[in-house]
Amino acid sequence: MNTENTGKKDERNLYLKNEDLDVAVSKYLGILSSKTTHRKSRMQSVTEAQGWVTAEPVFGKISSPYYNASAMDGICVDAMNMIGVDERNPKTLIKGRDFNFVDTGDVINDPYNAVVMIEDVMIQNDEQVSINGPVALWQHVRPIGEDIVAGELIIPAYHRVRPIDLGALLAGGITSIEVMEKPSVGIIPTGTELVEAGEHMSIGKIIDSNTHMFAGLVKEYGGLPNRYPPVRDDYELIKKAITTAVTENDVVLISAGSSAGTEDYTRRLIEELGEVVIHGVAIKPGKPVVLGIIEGKPVIGIPGYPVSAYFVFEGFVKPVILEYNHQANAEGMTIKAILSKRLMSTLKYLEFVRMKCGRVNNVFVATPLDRGAGVTMSLVNADGILKIPKNVEGYEAGAVVELTLMRSPEEIENTLVSIGSHDVLMDVLANIIHKNRGMVNLSSAHVGSLGGIMAIKKGECHFAPIHLLDEETGIYNLPYLKRYLKEQDVVLIKGVKRTQGFIIPKGNPKKIKGIGDLTRKDVSLVNRQRGSGTRVLLDYLLKKNGIDAKDILGYTREMNTHMMVASAVKSGSGDVGVGVLSAANMMGLDFIPIGDEEYDFAILRDNLKDPRVQIFINVLKSQEFKDDLIQLGGYGFENPGEIINP
Amino acid sequence: MNTENTGKKDERNLYLKNEDLDVAVSKYLGILSSKTTHRKSRMQSVTEAQGWVTAEPVFGKISSPYYNASAMDGICVDAMNMIGVDERNPKTLIKGRDFNFVDTGDVINDPYNAVVMIEDVMIQNDEQVSINGPVALWQHVRPIGEDIVAGELIIPAYHRVRPIDLGALLAGGITSIEVMEKPSVGIIPTGTELVEAGEHMSIGKIIDSNTHMFAGLVKEYGGLPNRYPPVRDDYELIKKAITTAVTENDVVLISAGSSAGTEDYTRRLIEELGEVVIHGVAIKPGKPVVLGIIEGKPVIGIPGYPVSAYFVFEGFVKPVILEYNHQANAEGMTIKAILSKRLMSTLKYLEFVRMKCGRVNNVFVATPLDRGAGVTMSLVNADGILKIPKNVEGYEAGAVVELTLMRSPEEIENTLVSIGSHDVLMDVLANIIHKNRGMVNLSSAHVGSLGGIMAIKKGECHFAPIHLLDEETGIYNLPYLKRYLKEQDVVLIKGVKRTQGFIIPKGNPKKIKGIGDLTRKDVSLVNRQRGSGTRVLLDYLLKKNGIDAKDILGYTREMNTHMMVASAVKSGSGDVGVGVLSAANMMGLDFIPIGDEEYDFAILRDNLKDPRVQIFINVLKSQEFKDDLIQLGGYGFENPGEIINP
């Protein structure tokens, strides 16, 4: 706990404003450009210039080609001697006197001034040929400077050098060019709770990962990252770090810890050492950004939550770095997609929502990922970003929205979209598919089995992993297809049997024996979310045993995956969780089985023809898949990949 | 001249086939994958892993957050103690016994299991607060593993690591990962005519620039370039170089000289040392590619013309490198554009045409650039590539075509399109605009003044530089607008006066005094293309002087720019050229003036409002523009940038 925090809320963020993103960026860049002194340039060898930005226009030094060159394989001749030659008046030529053989690229010199293609030459012997057509002056001769004329522009100033530019520059006789120095970006991690990656981890500590992400993004956008060691939450220490970083760099980033205290330091320190231009922008996540200037240099305070940090970097640091080298801030590729579910947003902020996207039934369908600012994996797994403008309260399901892509359209085209129940085996499937079957990817959203069935109904996914027990018949899955998807032609791809049960700490300290123990006052449950098959199973068992959910401590504590349930038990914040054996095994926990269930995949029959689905089915049937699951434990196999008609 | 060439065409390219590009690529990759042995991997520090491709899936080692953490600033409490609290039954809490202050990110430990936001807390003093609402178990607490659960997948195998992945990997406790070794690509320049960049240049020599472009492209696509010194056209020397390169690399590229001889060596050598899979693909440029395998490694012979070399690299080497690291061969961004002129192609090849593209009157208009395989600058200047399929004989003007972009759509959006006459000053304008006016670019196509007027008529450009003398009135430009553009509301932006004349070698060795000397048998002219204002001027003067063009040697030798004319004179392949003084000055040549003319810009009145055009006009009015032209010499100024109504 932060000892400096006295709980007096009046001291917090007094100056927090709510500027619009565009306004904030142009205001900040405007003030910066009025204060920033001349940018540095340097000479760079052309062969090492790729990715650098020219400081001056580059003009050719020599012409290319450097001489009149044959554009064909053939013979070179003097066109003036060939006047009057045609089919009726062929002419015989003597080698060395009237012609010479030339290859493409050979020099054409006095007395020769034209080339006849070898196909139009009748060869009599090595020394003598004849031609029977007219020859124009300079025909089939590449003139000097056809490509580049000495003195002409090759590439302009402020141009980012590409491999094809290297070729043209060298051909134009240029061996070094003046380029803009890359801006050095000082990155200061702050926060008493930070530890460096690889250092010993303990409760209350956070691994500093954001500043390494910043370093990567700085490189990507053409800067040189210069990361400093973490500084603890001490006003004077942070002040010293900022002063040093401003002296040593062109741009300075202060990465806040996730506590409000450090953000506050940033604002106060920039105010003391320079000027705060903006504190607080109407974006979500990322609101508490601090945009400052010290000694004419941009100094930016970035919030600690990783997703906020990413959007603040993209929104503010990226344009600053690009502007430094006069590069345009390109928007990136976008696609239009159909929103699979209603998505509400606040009117107060421009919100960045991470989205999964796939092409299902020939339309792109987009589904929001976790919106928490702390969930880095929502960025890693995102296919695109949906920007919901300020003053827009959201979009209805079915709306056409525009996504800024985080992956190539080809990758999205090649993605199998699974929406439904979570099981550890989905990771196993994703890996085998991605690794062995070319360029196909599997993307899973975990919304529970019933959510998966709804996704099939709405055409949002290629298939839905489900495990739903019909209480009346005791049959898994098929009755649900008949009940909820009777208007669709839907089948089941057979998956696996898996063992569900109670996940408990190693050694079972609370001596839990079965479902009856859930109502004990000293036992706290970790549950799964409504709509998940595991929740359906638990509720079925509670009903069968006459237990009222209200009597269970933690019944309302819902997790979205088996691994999160196991993780909560492992950490001691719950005494018992419901989940699969494989998750307990992976976490090194004990397990009380409550039954086996069928984990299958619902799919529209039409989609079985999709070659990506065929790949998926082949993986289900593969020995590799079985071997991997046997290693995890808790699975049984009866013809996985088989198609079952309801 | 290549001494090995005896002119016996039967020896050449006996095995040249005409495979389709797609067929050739998949056949080659297929055979390669059946022969290539297991690819290497290595451990890489996460902080240095950006851009590398994972060899194995990466699973989290520790959970993130690592502990139950407060998601809000506020107080932590035991929810079990708060049962029954509401507005009518507020509860007073004592610090240290019932609650503690917490910041976002702080640890929530026994006995606390919920957080109340600071906004919902009534602070009585530092030691005592009260609340008046219900508290749910674990509310506002980020559970352990909310982001990453130990054991769960972070990134799959064969995933190219991005900055956001670095953040997630480090947060998941990963400090090093297994990545694919980047393929080492050996690059062998061959050709007796090659010199290294920076070495002394002489007639008959070519600077080896292609292999440096290859090195740049190899880096861009994730390989490690390994360029060898140039090898002259000697069978045994090239054989030795290939053998060494195959031993030392994963992929080998043999860059041919532009002569047919070296290409032939490549095929024969690969055949001797391994196997030629394909020789000859139905693409233009790039047909004579050789795709071979030696010791299970891809060995590719690339033709010497730079543009052919580029498309062969993109078509064959890129997929080989990407395949090595299991990366998909993304197509790149495309846009639809209107073709500005008829474009014919051969039925026998898939042709790659370099195109300029701009948004004029709200539609994208695409115009082909020089189609010669030797014109590197057509690649440097290209905005996109139009692929004309085999068996398609071309497209009519006005057809909607798809371009694969070479620049970002933003860059194309921000480009001013000029089509018309050439003058050295267009380079000057392009530079000032690009450098001083933000992100706006000027793109010029040189089709002559009359071509420019046609481009205005068809809406292909923003403006057209023209200098057209009306023979009857002696007035420049305005009469042409009235004659050819009477249906459009078109105006003239005033440009500059410039001096035209005869460009002659330094010292005037042939004692040329004026137009009368053009008919001398010992004088060879370098002319400009039909439709150019300079050609119109020359023809006007010839007519006035009663000279028949047929009597002029070289009258049909047409160049597209002033600089190419000057370059031809400089090289001695012509005795006199027509062009502007500035071009003669830049080449250090002598000059006989024949008259001053008006070089202005025709533009639709509507386009004057375009902010990009406003920037152009401001540059015309600037002192910087004048200063640059004064330095070139041969220009006069009378209100440049003024708008003249016809």
Interface residues (C-beta under 8 A of the other chain):
Chain A: M1 N2 N5 T6 G7 K8 K9 R12 V46 T47 Q50 P57 F59 I62 S63 S64 P65 Y66 Y67 N68 A71 D73 I75 N100 F101 V102 D103 T104 G105 D106 V107 N109 N113 I118 E119 V121 I123 D126 V129 A136 L137 W138 R142 P143 I144 G145 E146 D147 I148 V149 A150 G151 E152 L153 I154 I155 P156 A157 Y158 H159 R162 P163 I164 D165 L166 G167 A168 L169 L170 A171 G173 T175 E193 A197 G198 M201 I203 G204 K205 I206 I207 D208 S209 N210 H212 M213 F214 A215 G216 L217 K219 E220 G257 S258 S259 A260 G261 G304 P306 Y310 H326 A328 A330 E331 M333 G372 G374 V375 T376 M377 L379 V380 S408 P409 E410 E411 N414 D427 A430 N431 H434 K435 M439 N441 S524 L553 G554 T556 R557 M559 T561 M563 M564 A566 S567 A568 K570 S571 S573 M586 M587
Chain B: M1 N2 N5 T6 G7 K8 K9 R12 V46 T47 Q50 P57 F59 I62 S63 S64 P65 Y66 Y67 N68 A71 D73 I75 N100 F101 V102 D103 T104 G105 D106 V107 N109 N113 I118 E119 V121 I123 D126 V129 A136 L137 W138 R142 P143 I144 G145 E146 D147 I148 V149 A150 G151 E152 L153 I154 I155 P156 A157 Y158 H159 R162 P163 I164 D165 L166 G167 A168 L169 L170 A171 G173 T175 E193 A197 G198 M201 I203 G204 K205 I206 I207 D208 S209 N210 H212 M213 F214 A215 G216 L217 K219 E220 G257 S258 S259 A260 G261 G304 P306 Y310 H326 A328 A330 E331 M333 G372 G374 V375 T376 M377 L379 V380 S408 P409 E410 E411 N414 D427 A430 N431 H434 K435 M439 N441 S524 L553 G554 T556 R557 M559 T561 M563 M564 A566 S567 A568 K570 S571 S573 M586 M587
